[in-house]
Protein backbone atom coordinates (compact mmCIF):
# COMPACT_ATOMS: atom_id res chain seq x y z
CA UNK A 1 0.00 0.00 0.00
CA UNK A 2 1.59 3.25 -1.11
CA UNK A 3 1.72 6.08 1.38
CA UNK A 4 0.64 9.54 0.37
CA UNK A 5 3.31 12.18 0.91
CA UNK A 6 2.43 14.32 3.92
CA UNK A 7 1.65 17.95 3.26
CA UNK A 8 3.72 20.53 5.10
CA UNK A 9 1.92 22.02 8.10
CA UNK A 10 2.13 25.45 9.65
CA UNK A 11 4.54 23.92 12.17
CA UNK A 12 6.88 22.90 9.36
CA UNK A 13 6.74 26.38 7.87
CA UNK A 14 7.40 28.04 11.23
CA UNK A 15 10.37 25.81 12.01
CA UNK A 16 11.98 26.04 8.56
CA UNK A 17 15.45 27.51 8.70
CA UNK A 18 16.31 30.28 6.31
CA UNK A 19 19.56 32.23 6.12
CA UNK A 20 19.28 35.52 7.97
CA UNK A 21 15.96 34.63 9.61
CA UNK A 22 15.22 33.80 13.21
CA UNK A 23 14.46 30.32 14.47
CA UNK A 24 11.09 29.27 15.86
CA UNK A 25 10.72 26.11 17.91
CA UNK A 26 7.17 24.78 18.30
CA UNK A 27 6.46 22.12 20.89
CA UNK A 28 3.08 20.38 20.94
CA UNK A 29 1.62 16.95 21.47
CA UNK A 30 0.97 14.67 18.49
CA UNK A 31 -2.77 15.07 19.15
CA UNK A 32 -2.58 18.84 18.67
CA UNK A 33 -0.38 18.47 15.60
CA UNK A 34 -2.91 16.07 14.05
CA UNK A 35 -5.74 18.60 14.48
CA UNK A 36 -3.95 21.49 12.81
CA UNK A 37 -5.06 21.98 9.23
CA UNK A 38 -8.19 19.84 9.65
CA UNK A 39 -11.29 21.77 8.71
CA UNK A 40 -13.69 21.93 11.61
CA UNK A 41 -17.23 22.04 10.31
CA UNK A 42 -18.48 22.61 13.83
CA UNK A 43 -16.54 25.84 14.16
CA UNK A 44 -16.53 27.01 10.55
CA UNK A 45 -20.25 26.60 9.95
CA UNK A 46 -21.67 27.01 13.45
CA UNK A 47 -23.13 23.52 13.41
CA UNK A 48 -25.93 22.74 15.79
CA UNK A 49 -27.55 19.38 16.51
CA UNK A 50 -31.28 19.16 15.75
CA UNK A 51 -33.15 15.84 16.03
CA UNK A 52 -29.89 13.91 15.79
CA UNK A 53 -28.63 15.76 12.71
CA UNK A 54 -25.96 18.42 12.42
CA UNK A 55 -27.49 21.52 10.83
CA UNK A 56 -24.95 23.74 9.11
CA UNK A 57 -24.76 26.36 6.40
CA UNK A 58 -24.25 24.65 3.06
CA UNK A 59 -25.70 24.20 -0.41
CA UNK A 60 -28.66 22.48 -2.07
CA UNK A 61 -29.73 22.15 -5.68
CA UNK A 62 -33.06 23.64 -6.64
CA UNK A 63 -34.60 21.65 -9.46
CA UNK A 64 -38.00 23.37 -9.58
CA UNK A 65 -39.72 26.56 -8.49
CA UNK A 66 -43.17 27.62 -9.61
CA UNK A 67 -46.36 29.38 -8.57
CA UNK A 68 -48.83 28.13 -11.18
CA UNK A 69 -52.09 26.35 -10.36
CA UNK A 70 -50.50 22.99 -11.03
CA UNK A 71 -47.11 23.78 -9.40
CA UNK A 72 -47.72 21.44 -6.47
CA UNK A 73 -48.31 18.54 -8.89
CA UNK A 74 -45.25 19.48 -10.96
CA UNK A 75 -43.10 19.72 -7.83
CA UNK A 76 -44.29 16.34 -6.58
CA UNK A 77 -43.65 14.75 -9.99
CA UNK A 78 -40.12 16.18 -10.19
CA UNK A 79 -39.34 15.08 -6.65
CA UNK A 80 -40.45 11.56 -7.56
CA UNK A 81 -38.36 11.60 -10.76
CA UNK A 82 -35.21 12.65 -8.91
CA UNK A 83 -35.91 10.28 -6.03
CA UNK A 84 -36.21 7.33 -8.43
CA UNK A 85 -32.62 7.82 -9.67
CA UNK A 86 -31.00 9.58 -6.70
CA UNK A 87 -32.73 8.63 -3.44
CA UNK A 88 -29.56 9.52 -1.50
CA UNK A 89 -30.15 13.20 -2.38
CA UNK A 90 -33.33 13.20 -0.26
CA UNK A 91 -35.40 15.43 -2.58
CA UNK A 92 -37.95 17.57 -0.77
CA UNK A 93 -40.95 19.60 -1.85
CA UNK A 94 -41.13 22.93 -0.03
CA UNK A 95 -43.93 25.48 -0.04
CA UNK A 96 -43.16 29.12 0.70
CA UNK A 97 -46.22 31.04 -0.46
CA UNK A 98 -46.77 31.44 -3.33
CA UNK A 99 -43.92 29.17 -4.56
CA UNK A 100 -43.59 25.40 -4.68
CA UNK A 101 -39.96 24.29 -4.83
CA UNK A 102 -38.04 21.04 -5.13
CA UNK A 103 -34.60 21.00 -3.54
CA UNK A 104 -32.14 18.14 -3.35
CA UNK A 105 -28.93 17.24 -1.60
CA UNK A 106 -27.07 18.41 1.47
CA UNK A 107 -23.66 19.68 0.41
CA UNK A 108 -21.01 21.29 2.57
CA UNK A 109 -18.91 22.54 -0.34
CA UNK A 110 -20.26 24.39 -3.36
CA UNK A 111 -17.98 22.36 -5.62
CA UNK A 112 -19.74 19.16 -4.48
CA UNK A 113 -23.12 20.67 -5.33
CA UNK A 114 -21.81 21.88 -8.70
CA UNK A 115 -20.57 18.39 -9.63
CA UNK A 116 -23.86 16.76 -8.64
CA UNK A 117 -25.89 19.42 -10.48
CA UNK A 118 -23.90 18.68 -13.63
CA UNK A 119 -24.82 15.00 -13.22
CA UNK A 120 -28.48 15.85 -12.61
CA UNK A 121 -28.62 18.04 -15.72
CA UNK A 122 -27.45 15.09 -17.81
CA UNK A 123 -29.99 12.79 -16.19
CA UNK A 124 -32.89 15.26 -16.54
CA UNK A 125 -32.31 17.39 -19.64
CA UNK A 126 -36.00 18.37 -19.87
CA UNK A 127 -35.66 20.61 -16.81
CA UNK A 128 -31.89 21.11 -16.66
CA UNK A 129 -32.18 24.84 -17.43
CA UNK A 130 -34.18 25.38 -14.24
CA UNK A 131 -31.53 23.91 -11.92
CA UNK A 132 -29.25 26.04 -9.85
CA UNK A 133 -27.38 25.95 -6.55
CA UNK A 134 -28.73 27.78 -3.52
CA UNK A 135 -27.25 28.51 -0.12
CA UNK A 136 -29.25 26.72 2.53
CA UNK A 137 -29.16 25.13 5.93
CA UNK A 138 -28.31 21.47 5.36
CA UNK A 139 -28.71 18.42 7.58
CA UNK A 140 -25.84 15.98 7.94
CA UNK A 141 -25.20 12.93 10.06
CA UNK A 142 -22.91 14.19 12.85
CA UNK A 143 -20.64 11.17 12.24
CA UNK A 144 -19.96 12.52 8.72
CA UNK A 145 -18.45 15.72 10.11
N, C-alpha and C positions, 0 to 999 in steps of 0.2 A: 504494500500500500504506500503510495507516494505521499510524502508530506508536503503541504503547501508552505511556501516560504512565509515567515512571519513578517507582518508589516511593521515598520518602525513606529514606536509610540512616542508620545510627548516626552516620556522619560529618556528615551534614546536621544531625542533631539536636544534636550537640556544638558545631557551629560556628554555630548559630542565635544571633542577637543578640536579647537581651531587655533592656528597661530595668532598670537596677539589678543586672544579673548580670554576671559576668566573661565574658571572651572566651577561647575555646579555638580554637587553630589546629592542625589535623591535617594532616600532610604524609605522603603515601604514594604509591607508584607506582600507575598504573592497574591493574596486575595484582593488587595487594593489594586495592584498592577493589572489583574485580570479584568477588573471592572472599568478601567480607564479606556475610553474609546468605544465602549459599548453604548449604543443608543438606548436611552431609558424612555420608553413610551410613557411610563407613569409620570415622569417629570416633564417631558417635552410636550405632552398633549393633555396634561391635567386629567388623567384617567380617573374615573370613578366607577365603583362596582354597583350595578343595578340588576337585581334579580339574577345574580350569578354571572353576569356578563360585565366585561370592562367596556365602558362607554367613553369613547375618545373622539377627538376631532379628526376627520378623515375624508374619504371621497366615496361617492356612489355614482352609478351610471343611470341617468334618466333615459328611459326608452320610450316614454309616452307622456304627453301632457295635453289635455284638451278640456274644453268646457261646452261641448255640444250636447244635444239631448241624449245621444247614444254614447257619450264618452265613458260612462261607467262600464258599459258592455265592451267597448273597445279596450279599455284598460284591463278588464278581467281576461279578455281573450289574449292580449299580449303577454300578460303575466303567465298565463297557462302555456303559451308557446315557448317562452323563455324557460319556464320551469321544466318543461318536457326535455329540453336539451341540457340545461345547466341548473339542476336543482340545488347545487352547492352555493349558488349565488343568492339564494333566498329572496326571489323577487316578491315585492310587496306592492299592493295598490294602496295609494294614499289619497285622501280627499281633503283639500284645503280650499273651501268655497271661493270661487266657483270651479276650481280645477280638479280633475282626476289625473293622477300621475302614477306611473309605474317606475319604480326605482329598484336597482339590483346591486348586489355586492356590498362588501364592507372592506374597503381598502385603506391601508394606512398611508401608502405612498401614491402620489398621483401617477407615477410611471406604471404602477401595477394596474391602476384603473384604465390607463390609456391602452395598455397591451390587451386587456380583456375587452375593452370597447372595440378595438380593431377586430378581434375574433368574433364578437357579436355582430358587427356590421357585415362580416362575410357570411355568417350563419343566417342573418335576417336582412337581406338586401332591400326588401320591400319597405322597411321603415328605418333603414340605416341613417338616412339624412336627419332624422329626428333625435338621434342619440347624442348626448353630450355628458360631460363629467360635471358633477356638482360637488361643492363642499357640503359636508353633512356630518352629523354625529353618527358614528358607526359602532356596532356592537361586536365585540370579539370575545372569544374564550380567554379568560385570564391566563390560562396555561400557554397560549400562543404568544404572549407578550415577551 
